[in-house]
Amino acid sequence: MTPGWSIVIPAFNEARRLPSFRDTVVAYFEGRDELYEVIVVDDGSTDGTSAIVDTRQVTAVRVLRLQRNAGKGAAVRAGMLATRGAYRLFADADGATPIEELKRLEPALMAGADVVIGSRALVDSGVSVTVRRLRVVADRMFNWLVARAGLEGVADSQCSFKAFTAAAAGRLFEPHATRGFGFDVELLMLAKWHGFKVAEVAVNWVDKPGSKVGVFKTGPGMFWEIVRARLRMVRR
């Protein structure tokens, strides 16, 4: 039978943070009493991330191991291409966006959207976003750059809580080439190029300690990923 939902969790050295989020995801879908699957993509971890995902306890959970660290974009792509669900979501292993926020994305999918992206930038009285001031400034600068690259109208391209119909996921992730943290931008550029209906929905989000994304650590690399993604889209 086809699962209703497939959840992809990319994980690189997440042995400490992953178990709690995995358990929360499993409990959430068990409570919904529907067929689902969770794919944890171990992106070449060296801390035993795969070992702590005990798939014997919950058959709906499986691990996809990449031999070496390929980058978040590559990990999400590998997981998405392995999914079988009618609807498919990827989310960070730290649980910055609680899995319960899926209920905010589902109405847009049911209304006909092909892609629904969680947003930390949209204003909603029922949503709380806890974030460091430096990250707010960095995100605003990044989204300004993304708009200049041809992705206007998206308030927050980088929130790692995005849902897709099965058809859209297949069309978007097959040709997707960005391997690092800037992968979301190419993903949304491809959605625009294909003419998919994209909806953006405000979600609760908490800036978790231990983030692998930083202004100086990953910012320059993400900039060049955007440039290369834009060039690929021009060639298309």
Contacts in CASP RR format, 6 or more apart in sequence:
PFRMAT RR
TARGET T0000
AUTHOR 0000-0000-0000
METHOD contacts of the structure
MODEL  1
MTPGWSIVIPAFNEARRLPSFRDTVVAYFEGRDELYEVIVVDDGSTDGTS
AIVDTRQVTAVRVLRLQRNAGKGAAVRAGMLATRGAYRLFADADGATPIE
ELKRLEPALMAGADVVIGSRALVDSGVSVTVRRLRVVADRMFNWLVARAG
LEGVADSQCSFKAFTAAAAGRLFEPHATRGFGFDVELLMLAKWHGFKVAE
VAVNWVDKPGSKVGVFKTGPGMFWEIVRARLRMVRR
1 35 0 8 1.000
2 35 0 8 1.000
2 84 0 8 1.000
2 85 0 8 1.000
2 86 0 8 1.000
3 35 0 8 1.000
3 36 0 8 1.000
3 37 0 8 1.000
3 60 0 8 1.000
3 84 0 8 1.000
3 85 0 8 1.000
3 86 0 8 1.000
4 34 0 8 1.000
4 35 0 8 1.000
4 36 0 8 1.000
4 85 0 8 1.000
4 86 0 8 1.000
4 87 0 8 1.000
5 29 0 8 1.000
5 34 0 8 1.000
5 36 0 8 1.000
5 37 0 8 1.000
5 85 0 8 1.000
5 86 0 8 1.000
5 87 0 8 1.000
5 88 0 8 1.000
5 89 0 8 1.000
5 102 0 8 1.000
6 36 0 8 1.000
6 37 0 8 1.000
6 38 0 8 1.000
6 39 0 8 1.000
6 83 0 8 1.000
6 84 0 8 1.000
6 85 0 8 1.000
6 87 0 8 1.000
6 88 0 8 1.000
6 89 0 8 1.000
7 25 0 8 1.000
7 29 0 8 1.000
7 36 0 8 1.000
7 37 0 8 1.000
7 38 0 8 1.000
7 39 0 8 1.000
7 88 0 8 1.000
7 89 0 8 1.000
7 90 0 8 1.000
7 91 0 8 1.000
7 99 0 8 1.000
8 39 0 8 1.000
8 41 0 8 1.000
8 76 0 8 1.000
8 79 0 8 1.000
8 80 0 8 1.000
8 83 0 8 1.000
8 88 0 8 1.000
8 89 0 8 1.000
8 90 0 8 1.000
8 91 0 8 1.000
9 18 0 8 1.000
9 21 0 8 1.000
9 22 0 8 1.000
9 25 0 8 1.000
9 38 0 8 1.000
9 39 0 8 1.000
9 40 0 8 1.000
9 41 0 8 1.000
9 90 0 8 1.000
9 91 0 8 1.000
9 92 0 8 1.000
9 93 0 8 1.000
10 41 0 8 1.000
10 43 0 8 1.000
10 72 0 8 1.000
10 73 0 8 1.000
10 75 0 8 1.000
10 76 0 8 1.000
10 79 0 8 1.000
10 90 0 8 1.000
10 92 0 8 1.000
10 93 0 8 1.000
11 18 0 8 1.000
11 40 0 8 1.000
11 41 0 8 1.000
11 42 0 8 1.000
11 43 0 8 1.000
11 45 0 8 1.000
11 49 0 8 1.000
11 75 0 8 1.000
11 93 0 8 1.000
12 42 0 8 1.000
12 43 0 8 1.000
12 44 0 8 1.000
12 45 0 8 1.000
12 49 0 8 1.000
12 69 0 8 1.000
12 71 0 8 1.000
12 72 0 8 1.000
12 75 0 8 1.000
12 212 0 8 1.000
13 45 0 8 1.000
13 46 0 8 1.000
13 47 0 8 1.000
13 49 0 8 1.000
14 45 0 8 1.000
14 47 0 8 1.000
14 49 0 8 1.000
14 93 0 8 1.000
14 94 0 8 1.000
15 45 0 8 1.000
15 47 0 8 1.000
15 48 0 8 1.000
15 49 0 8 1.000
15 51 0 8 1.000
15 52 0 8 1.000
16 47 0 8 1.000
17 93 0 8 1.000
17 94 0 8 1.000
17 95 0 8 1.000
17 208 0 8 1.000
17 210 0 8 1.000
18 40 0 8 1.000
18 49 0 8 1.000
18 52 0 8 1.000
18 53 0 8 1.000
18 93 0 8 1.000
19 52 0 8 1.000
19 53 0 8 1.000
20 95 0 8 1.000
21 91 0 8 1.000
21 93 0 8 1.000
21 94 0 8 1.000
21 95 0 8 1.000
21 99 0 8 1.000
22 38 0 8 1.000
22 40 0 8 1.000
22 53 0 8 1.000
22 61 0 8 1.000
24 95 0 8 1.000
24 98 0 8 1.000
24 99 0 8 1.000
25 38 0 8 1.000
25 91 0 8 1.000
25 99 0 8 1.000
26 38 0 8 1.000
26 58 0 8 1.000
26 60 0 8 1.000
26 61 0 8 1.000
28 99 0 8 1.000
28 100 0 8 1.000
28 102 0 8 1.000
29 36 0 8 1.000
29 38 0 8 1.000
29 60 0 8 1.000
36 60 0 8 1.000
37 60 0 8 1.000
37 61 0 8 1.000
37 62 0 8 1.000
37 83 0 8 1.000
37 84 0 8 1.000
37 85 0 8 1.000
38 58 0 8 1.000
38 60 0 8 1.000
38 61 0 8 1.000
38 62 0 8 1.000
39 62 0 8 1.000
39 63 0 8 1.000
39 64 0 8 1.000
39 79 0 8 1.000
39 82 0 8 1.000
39 83 0 8 1.000
40 49 0 8 1.000
40 50 0 8 1.000
40 53 0 8 1.000
40 61 0 8 1.000
40 62 0 8 1.000
40 63 0 8 1.000
40 64 0 8 1.000
40 93 0 8 1.000
41 63 0 8 1.000
41 64 0 8 1.000
41 66 0 8 1.000
41 75 0 8 1.000
41 76 0 8 1.000
41 78 0 8 1.000
41 79 0 8 1.000
42 49 0 8 1.000
42 50 0 8 1.000
42 53 0 8 1.000
42 63 0 8 1.000
42 64 0 8 1.000
42 65 0 8 1.000
42 66 0 8 1.000
43 66 0 8 1.000
43 69 0 8 1.000
43 70 0 8 1.000
43 71 0 8 1.000
43 72 0 8 1.000
43 74 0 8 1.000
43 75 0 8 1.000
44 65 0 8 1.000
44 66 0 8 1.000
44 67 0 8 1.000
44 68 0 8 1.000
44 69 0 8 1.000
44 70 0 8 1.000
45 69 0 8 1.000
50 63 0 8 1.000
50 65 0 8 1.000
53 61 0 8 1.000
53 63 0 8 1.000
55 61 0 8 1.000
55 62 0 8 1.000
55 63 0 8 1.000
64 78 0 8 1.000
64 79 0 8 1.000
64 82 0 8 1.000
66 74 0 8 1.000
66 75 0 8 1.000
66 78 0 8 1.000
70 78 0 8 1.000
70 179 0 8 1.000
71 179 0 8 1.000
71 180 0 8 1.000
71 181 0 8 1.000
72 179 0 8 1.000
72 180 0 8 1.000
72 181 0 8 1.000
72 182 0 8 1.000
72 183 0 8 1.000
73 176 0 8 1.000
73 178 0 8 1.000
73 179 0 8 1.000
73 180 0 8 1.000
73 181 0 8 1.000
73 182 0 8 1.000
73 183 0 8 1.000
74 179 0 8 1.000
74 180 0 8 1.000
76 90 0 8 1.000
76 173 0 8 1.000
76 183 0 8 1.000
77 173 0 8 1.000
77 176 0 8 1.000
77 183 0 8 1.000
79 90 0 8 1.000
80 88 0 8 1.000
80 90 0 8 1.000
80 164 0 8 1.000
80 169 0 8 1.000
80 170 0 8 1.000
80 173 0 8 1.000
81 170 0 8 1.000
81 173 0 8 1.000
81 174 0 8 1.000
83 166 0 8 1.000
83 169 0 8 1.000
85 166 0 8 1.000
86 165 0 8 1.000
86 166 0 8 1.000
87 106 0 8 1.000
87 109 0 8 1.000
87 163 0 8 1.000
87 164 0 8 1.000
87 165 0 8 1.000
87 166 0 8 1.000
88 163 0 8 1.000
88 164 0 8 1.000
88 165 0 8 1.000
88 166 0 8 1.000
88 169 0 8 1.000
89 102 0 8 1.000
89 105 0 8 1.000
89 161 0 8 1.000
89 162 0 8 1.000
89 163 0 8 1.000
89 164 0 8 1.000
90 160 0 8 1.000
90 161 0 8 1.000
90 162 0 8 1.000
91 97 0 8 1.000
91 99 0 8 1.000
91 160 0 8 1.000
91 161 0 8 1.000
92 160 0 8 1.000
92 161 0 8 1.000
94 208 0 8 1.000
94 210 0 8 1.000
94 211 0 8 1.000
95 208 0 8 1.000
96 160 0 8 1.000
96 205 0 8 1.000
96 206 0 8 1.000
96 207 0 8 1.000
96 208 0 8 1.000
97 118 0 8 1.000
97 159 0 8 1.000
97 160 0 8 1.000
97 161 0 8 1.000
97 203 0 8 1.000
97 204 0 8 1.000
97 205 0 8 1.000
98 204 0 8 1.000
101 118 0 8 1.000
101 161 0 8 1.000
101 203 0 8 1.000
101 204 0 8 1.000
102 163 0 8 1.000
104 118 0 8 1.000
104 201 0 8 1.000
104 202 0 8 1.000
104 203 0 8 1.000
105 116 0 8 1.000
105 118 0 8 1.000
105 161 0 8 1.000
105 163 0 8 1.000
105 201 0 8 1.000
105 203 0 8 1.000
106 163 0 8 1.000
108 116 0 8 1.000
108 199 0 8 1.000
108 201 0 8 1.000
109 116 0 8 1.000
109 163 0 8 1.000
109 165 0 8 1.000
111 199 0 8 1.000
112 197 0 8 1.000
113 197 0 8 1.000
113 198 0 8 1.000
113 199 0 8 1.000
114 164 0 8 1.000
114 165 0 8 1.000
114 167 0 8 1.000
114 168 0 8 1.000
114 191 0 8 1.000
114 196 0 8 1.000
114 197 0 8 1.000
114 198 0 8 1.000
115 162 0 8 1.000
115 163 0 8 1.000
115 164 0 8 1.000
115 165 0 8 1.000
115 168 0 8 1.000
115 172 0 8 1.000
115 188 0 8 1.000
115 191 0 8 1.000
115 196 0 8 1.000
115 197 0 8 1.000
115 198 0 8 1.000
115 199 0 8 1.000
116 162 0 8 1.000
116 163 0 8 1.000
116 164 0 8 1.000
116 198 0 8 1.000
116 199 0 8 1.000
116 200 0 8 1.000
116 201 0 8 1.000
117 154 0 8 1.000
117 156 0 8 1.000
117 157 0 8 1.000
117 159 0 8 1.000
117 161 0 8 1.000
117 162 0 8 1.000
117 163 0 8 1.000
117 188 0 8 1.000
117 198 0 8 1.000
117 199 0 8 1.000
117 200 0 8 1.000
117 201 0 8 1.000
118 156 0 8 1.000
118 159 0 8 1.000
118 161 0 8 1.000
118 162 0 8 1.000
118 200 0 8 1.000
118 201 0 8 1.000
118 202 0 8 1.000
118 203 0 8 1.000
119 155 0 8 1.000
119 156 0 8 1.000
119 159 0 8 1.000
119 200 0 8 1.000
119 201 0 8 1.000
119 202 0 8 1.000
119 203 0 8 1.000
120 129 0 8 1.000
120 131 0 8 1.000
120 139 0 8 1.000
120 156 0 8 1.000
120 159 0 8 1.000
120 202 0 8 1.000
120 203 0 8 1.000
120 205 0 8 1.000
121 139 0 8 1.000
121 143 0 8 1.000
121 155 0 8 1.000
121 156 0 8 1.000
122 155 0 8 1.000
122 156 0 8 1.000
122 200 0 8 1.000
122 201 0 8 1.000
122 202 0 8 1.000
123 202 0 8 1.000
124 202 0 8 1.000
126 202 0 8 1.000
127 202 0 8 1.000
127 203 0 8 1.000
127 204 0 8 1.000
128 204 0 8 1.000
129 204 0 8 1.000
129 205 0 8 1.000
129 206 0 8 1.000
130 205 0 8 1.000
130 206 0 8 1.000
130 207 0 8 1.000
131 139 0 8 1.000
131 205 0 8 1.000
131 207 0 8 1.000
132 207 0 8 1.000
134 215 0 8 1.000
135 207 0 8 1.000
135 214 0 8 1.000
135 215 0 8 1.000
138 214 0 8 1.000
138 215 0 8 1.000
138 219 0 8 1.000
139 156 0 8 1.000
139 158 0 8 1.000
142 157 0 8 1.000
142 158 0 8 1.000
142 219 0 8 1.000
142 222 0 8 1.000
143 154 0 8 1.000
143 155 0 8 1.000
143 156 0 8 1.000
143 157 0 8 1.000
143 158 0 8 1.000
145 223 0 8 1.000
145 226 0 8 1.000
146 154 0 8 1.000
146 157 0 8 1.000
146 185 0 8 1.000
146 226 0 8 1.000
147 153 0 8 1.000
147 154 0 8 1.000
149 185 0 8 1.000
149 189 0 8 1.000
149 226 0 8 1.000
149 227 0 8 1.000
149 229 0 8 1.000
149 230 0 8 1.000
150 189 0 8 1.000
150 230 0 8 1.000
151 157 0 8 1.000
151 185 0 8 1.000
151 188 0 8 1.000
151 189 0 8 1.000
151 192 0 8 1.000
154 188 0 8 1.000
154 198 0 8 1.000
154 200 0 8 1.000
155 200 0 8 1.000
156 200 0 8 1.000
157 184 0 8 1.000
157 185 0 8 1.000
157 188 0 8 1.000
158 182 0 8 1.000
158 184 0 8 1.000
159 203 0 8 1.000
159 205 0 8 1.000
160 184 0 8 1.000
161 203 0 8 1.000
161 205 0 8 1.000
162 184 0 8 1.000
162 187 0 8 1.000
164 172 0 8 1.000
168 191 0 8 1.000
168 194 0 8 1.000
168 196 0 8 1.000
171 190 0 8 1.000
171 194 0 8 1.000
171 196 0 8 1.000
172 187 0 8 1.000
172 190 0 8 1.000
172 191 0 8 1.000
172 194 0 8 1.000
172 196 0 8 1.000
173 187 0 8 1.000
175 190 0 8 1.000
176 183 0 8 1.000
176 186 0 8 1.000
176 187 0 8 1.000
176 190 0 8 1.000
177 186 0 8 1.000
177 229 0 8 1.000
177 232 0 8 1.000
178 185 0 8 1.000
178 186 0 8 1.000
178 187 0 8 1.000
178 225 0 8 1.000
178 228 0 8 1.000
178 229 0 8 1.000
180 221 0 8 1.000
180 222 0 8 1.000
180 225 0 8 1.000
181 212 0 8 1.000
181 213 0 8 1.000
181 218 0 8 1.000
181 219 0 8 1.000
181 221 0 8 1.000
181 222 0 8 1.000
181 225 0 8 1.000
182 221 0 8 1.000
182 222 0 8 1.000
182 225 0 8 1.000
182 226 0 8 1.000
182 229 0 8 1.000
183 225 0 8 1.000
185 225 0 8 1.000
185 226 0 8 1.000
185 229 0 8 1.000
186 225 0 8 1.000
186 229 0 8 1.000
186 232 0 8 1.000
186 233 0 8 1.000
188 198 0 8 1.000
189 229 0 8 1.000
189 230 0 8 1.000
189 233 0 8 1.000
190 233 0 8 1.000
191 198 0 8 1.000
192 198 0 8 1.000
193 233 0 8 1.000
193 236 0 8 1.000
212 218 0 8 1.000
END
